[in-house]
Amino acid sequence: MSDDQPNIVFFFWDNFGWGELGCYGGGVLRGAVTPRIDDLAGEGLKLLNFNVEAQCTPSRSALLTGRHAIRSGTQTVPLTGGPDGMTRWEVTIARALSDVGYATGMWGKWHLGSDPEC
């Protein structure tokens, strides 16, 4: 990987309000200071517009693929027991970055369906 490719750290929190963090006008005003996250945001790019879906699974798949959730098969929260979730052929941002030499990883809740192969 080239030395001039930037590091990418992306945080996505479900059910997290726009003004919760200090770097977006919240922090101490909302009851919790966020100095470390504010410092990290000050060193990089703050994205100011992402239109979420009505449920968490469609929002996750839209973020990961850059496509409307209905095109990836995740327009609703999938329920266990049936064929559901993101289509297997979908290309995620992690796959695209991995293909150009980035090491990728994710932590936390990224439920995208019941199929363990997806």
N, C-alpha and C positions, 0 to 999 in steps of 0.2 A: 504494500500500500504506500502511496506517495506521502511524503512528509507534509505537503501542503493541503491535504484533505482535512477538514475540520473534524473535531470530536463532536458527536451528537448525543445529547442527553435530553430525553423527552419525558415529561411527567404528564400523566393523564389520570385525573381523579374523578370517579363517578360521584355524582351528588355533591359537587364542590362548587360553591358560588363564585361568581366573577370577582367580587370584592373581598374575598376571604384573606388573601395574601397582602402583605404590606406593599409589594411592588405594583399591585393593582388598586391601591387605595384603601386597603383594609388593615390587616395586622392588628395593632393595638386598638384601633377603633372598633374591631369586631370581637375583641376579647382575647386575642392571642397574637403576640408579636412573632414575626417570621424572619428574623434577620439573616439566617443562612440562605434561605430560599431567595430572599430579596437580593442578597449579594450575588448569588449565582445568576439570577435574572439580569442583573446589571452588567454582567460580563458577556452576555450573549444576546440572542434574538428573542424578543417577546412577541409571540403571535397574538394578535388582538381580535381575531374573528374566526370562530368555529361554530357553526350552527349545529346543535345537537339534535338527535332524534328523540322521540318520546320515551324510549326505553334505553337501558344501558347497553345491551348486546348490539342493537343496530348502530349506536354511536361508536362503539369499539370497532366494529367492522368497517364503518365509513372512514374512521381515522386510519386504520391499518392499511386500507386499500386505496383510499382517495376516491372511492366510488359511492354512489347511493347504495344504502344497505339492501334495498330490494333487488339490486343487480347481483349481489353476492349471496342471496338466499338467507339473509338475516334480518328481515324487516320487522320481526317480532322476537320476543324472548323465547328461545326454544324450550320445549318441555321434554323431559326424559322419556324415552320409549319409542320414539318415531324417528324417521329419517329427517334430520334437520341440521341447521348450522351452515357455516360458510362452505361454499363449494370448494372441492379439493383443488381445482385448477386455478383458483384465485391467487394473484401475486400480491404479497404484502410488502410493506415498506422494509421489513426486516429481510425478506428474500432479495429485494432489489438492492439493498445496501450490501448484503452478504456477497452478492454476485460481483460487486466492484471492490471487494477486499475488506470490507468492514467486519469486525467481530460484533455480533449482536446478542442481545439477551433481553429477557423481560422478567419482571417479578410482579407478583400480586394476582389479582383476579382478572383474567382475560377470557371469560367464558364466551365461546362463540358457537356452541352447539354440543350435542350429545355424542357425536362421532369421535372416538378417541384418536383416530388417525388424522384428524384435521388440526 
